[in-house]
Amino acid sequence: MLSTVAYSLGIINQDFFAILVMLALLTSWMAGSWLRYILKSGKRLMPGDENLVIQKAQEEIDFQWEPSLE
């Protein structure tokens, strides 16, 4: 991360580094929430995606694993 390099070189102070880290976390969370909302609502991500078929991913996967007793 560029902010780590800037902090280690002394270009930015600890307070500004913390702000940059929180901003990165917040924007990542917002992007994931937005993408989940768009896909669940059935909207398309980009114009021209009208012919794409969206397959719904499984919500839960159940693995039935039984160890072999040899």
C-alpha positions as semicolon CSV with decimal commas, in nm:
position;residue;x (nm);y (nm);z (nm)
1;M;0,000;0,000;0,000
2;L;0,137;0,339;-0,093
3;S;0,039;0,492;0,239
4;T;0,264;0,242;0,421
5;V;0,561;0,350;0,214
6;A;0,482;0,717;0,271
7;Y;0,452;0,659;0,647
8;S;0,774;0,459;0,668
9;L;0,961;0,733;0,483
10;G;0,821;0,999;0,716
11;I;0,625;1,180;0,444
12;I;0,298;1,151;0,637
13;N;0,237;1,134;1,011
14;Q;0,058;0,861;1,208
15;D;-0,276;1,044;1,220
16;F;-0,293;1,087;0,843
17;F;-0,182;0,726;0,792
18;A;-0,471;0,608;1,013
19;I;-0,714;0,822;0,812
20;L;-0,590;0,670;0,486
21;V;-0,626;0,315;0,620
22;M;-0,981;0,383;0,742
23;L;-1,068;0,542;0,408
24;A;-0,942;0,233;0,224
25;L;-1,150;0,006;0,446
26;L;-1,461;0,222;0,408
27;T;-1,444;0,246;0,029
28;S;-1,384;-0,130;-0,002
29;W;-1,688;-0,199;0,216
30;M;-1,901;0,044;0,014
31;A;-1,801;-0,111;-0,318
32;G;-1,883;-0,461;-0,195
33;S;-2,220;-0,352;-0,057
34;W;-2,307;-0,171;-0,380
35;L;-2,213;-0,472;-0,592
36;R;-2,419;-0,706;-0,373
37;Y;-2,720;-0,472;-0,397
38;I;-2,696;-0,443;-0,776
39;L;-2,667;-0,819;-0,829
40;K;-2,948;-0,907;-0,588
41;S;-3,182;-0,651;-0,743
42;G;-3,130;-0,801;-1,089
43;K;-2,991;-0,483;-1,239
44;R;-2,710;-0,495;-1,493
45;L;-2,364;-0,369;-1,416
46;M;-2,301;-0,205;-1,753
47;P;-2,505;-0,101;-2,055
48;G;-2,503;-0,381;-2,310
49;D;-2,531;-0,659;-2,053
50;E;-2,894;-0,724;-2,145
51;N;-2,812;-1,051;-2,322
52;L;-2,605;-1,197;-2,040
53;V;-2,750;-1,474;-1,829
54;I;-2,682;-1,440;-1,459
55;Q;-2,665;-1,768;-1,275
56;K;-2,740;-1,743;-0,908
57;A;-2,457;-1,875;-0,696
58;Q;-2,534;-2,119;-0,420
59;E;-2,585;-1,946;-0,089
60;E;-2,466;-2,239;0,117
61;I;-2,253;-2,538;0,026
62;D;-2,283;-2,852;0,233
63;F;-1,977;-3,073;0,223
64;Q;-2,044;-3,430;0,328
65;W;-1,705;-3,566;0,411
66;E;-1,662;-3,901;0,576
67;P;-1,312;-4,020;0,651
68;S;-1,236;-4,367;0,526
69;L;-1,160;-4,613;0,802
70;E;-0,907;-4,846;0,647
